[in-house]
Amino acid sequence: MEFAEFADHVAAIESLDGDIERCERVADLLDVASGDLGTVVRLLLGRVFPAHQSTTLDIGPRRCYEALARAAGHNVDGDDVEARVASEGDVGRVAEQLDLGGQQGLGAFGAGDREALSVATVADRLETLAKTEGEGSEQTKGDILFDLFNRTDPLEARYLARLVLEEMRIGVGEGTIRDATASAFDVPVEAIESALQVSNDYGLVAETARDDGVDALTEVSLAVGRPVQAMLAQTGAVGDAIESWGEVVVERKYDGARVQAHYDGDSVRLYSRNMEDVTAPLPEVVAGVEASLDVPAILDGEVVAVDDGGPLPFQEVLRRFRRKHDIARARENVEVRFHAFDCLHADGTDLLSQSLVDRHGRLTELVDAGDHVDTADPVVSDDPDEVAELEAEALEAGHEGIMLKNPESAYTPGKRGQNWLKRKPDVETLDCVVTGAEWGEGRRASLLGSFELSVRDGDGYATVGKVATGITDEELDRLTALLEEKIRAEDGAEVTIEPGVVFEVGYEEIQESTTYSSGYALRFPRFLGVREDKDPGDADPLDRLESLADTQ
Ligand SMILES: Nc1ncnc2c1ncn2[C@@H]1O[C@H](COP(=O)(O)OP(=O)(O)OP(=O)(O)O)[C@@H](O)[C@H]1O
């Protein structure tokens, strides 16, 4: 498919107001995408790579603006583009208005001739860009972007620019793609959903639905090396759990970071909760898991930082993750352990639909506990007093609390259902997306100071407050570096930030308020840390804020 044709479809989708109409229009596009179906689906979601791949384009806005300026000719520079984006609030509209193309091409890329772009070429060039590294890579990346922009017409430029910054903003989320795929290829939504759960690949699922139908969708299985979304928990009460399930499985709630370990029989790869590859920062877990397994397996568990006195706060583990991102350059000396609490796949067999008790059985059979790896020690009970004792013991040992799990339940990736309940005595905190900030004053004028917090609200965000306390000078430096790249628009000292960073915040109380668009305000919010392991999609939604407000 020509990229121009794709852009026409996308413009039509963007212009629609209703979800149903948009979904129908997306289905029409999927129907005509033929050989490019997988790519088209990913591009609609603003991605070049499937969700399960850690690779991202990681093109900062500045690099994009420079490339746009280059393609726009001598009268425009990167600062001009940046200023226009700041006032327009949308890189796509700015790119569309620039007179791109016709610049002296680069021989190496055959540019300058405005050869029409295809969807496949755009995806292929951006993939190449993402994989370019080493000496001269900055130049090569800039050249690839320039070449692409130089070949676009205005509408193509709008969507290419947004794609480059991985924000399509056309009102098409994963739910729309799921429903449109079902409707385009006449398969039940449930079949799409279960194939997505195990594969996390919207492109692959759309192709399977179209080419092989519903039976093939049910056969899509887990693959070692392809992370799946983690099953999540809700808060819950012991009495209710025992009453509804008869018995409960009680596990410690480790205070660390969720990690999925994939062993293919030869080597281990580790993935964080947002499916980023965290193999490199956790070498001792890699060695430990390798030593503990004899057959290919996918294990779910928690990596906890420890010292002689027991578990350390979970931020210590996230610091380890960060080393990979090169944010904190200093090498931390934190010892970590992997506590495996579930087994999703063992020796060629998917275990998702087996009961928790059976999966636990398989887990203990498979894993030889060692220096940096062990398995959770679940206790099955129907006695509230015994559960209370286990909870007290877990807290005494420095854990966060306990998990109560339904012994008969299957593993449902990505679901925050009723089968896993968490109990932790600490006051609830909120995970909010940073959507804005303010530059500081005086000595802190070059640092962002106060951060606007939002909760998820449908496909968008609703503000709930600003946080400025609890942040050290050193952290302000780091947060400024992290967020500066994401500034979308500036108005005096106030900046709008592209949602991308999640803060964990504490508060005294949630009050109703007309100041913020959520209808609530956090009283005395304090910064507790960056949830490096969460994407904006994992931040707390508005209904959690509402229920916390109701129950306080
Ligand atoms: N035994 C365990 N079983 C399942 N999850 C556990 C266990 N021990 C610790 N955890 C952690 O608890 C989390 C479950 O809580 P939840 O689904 O609410 O995630 P969360 O939003 O990160 O919440 P929290 O901040 O409370 O950890 C899991 O994602 C996992 O990281």
The ligand as an ORCA input file, in Angstrom:
! r2SCAN-3c Opt
* xyz 0 1
  N       3.272    -13.339     45.145
  C       2.945    -12.403     44.252
  N       2.028    -12.660     43.284
  C       1.658    -11.717     42.389
  N       2.159    -10.472     42.376
  C       3.060    -10.139     43.319
  C       3.493    -11.090     44.290
  N       4.398    -10.480     45.073
  C       4.524     -9.226     44.628
  N       3.726     -8.989     43.564
  C       3.628     -7.693     42.850
  O       2.366     -7.095     43.147
  C       1.772     -6.593     41.972
  C       0.300     -6.781     42.053
  O      -0.305     -5.598     42.408
  P      -0.972     -4.738     41.251
  O      -1.510     -5.636     40.234
  O      -1.911     -3.790     41.845
  O       0.268     -3.990     40.634
  P       0.681     -2.510     40.907
  O      -0.282     -1.594     40.243
  O       2.109     -2.415     40.566
  O       0.409     -2.364     42.404
  P       1.398     -2.249     43.574
  O       1.898     -0.838     43.464
  O       0.458     -2.501     44.705
  O       2.433     -3.295     43.409
  C       2.330     -7.454     40.868
  O       2.382     -6.764     39.666
  C       3.692     -7.839     41.351
  O       4.653     -6.931     40.854
*
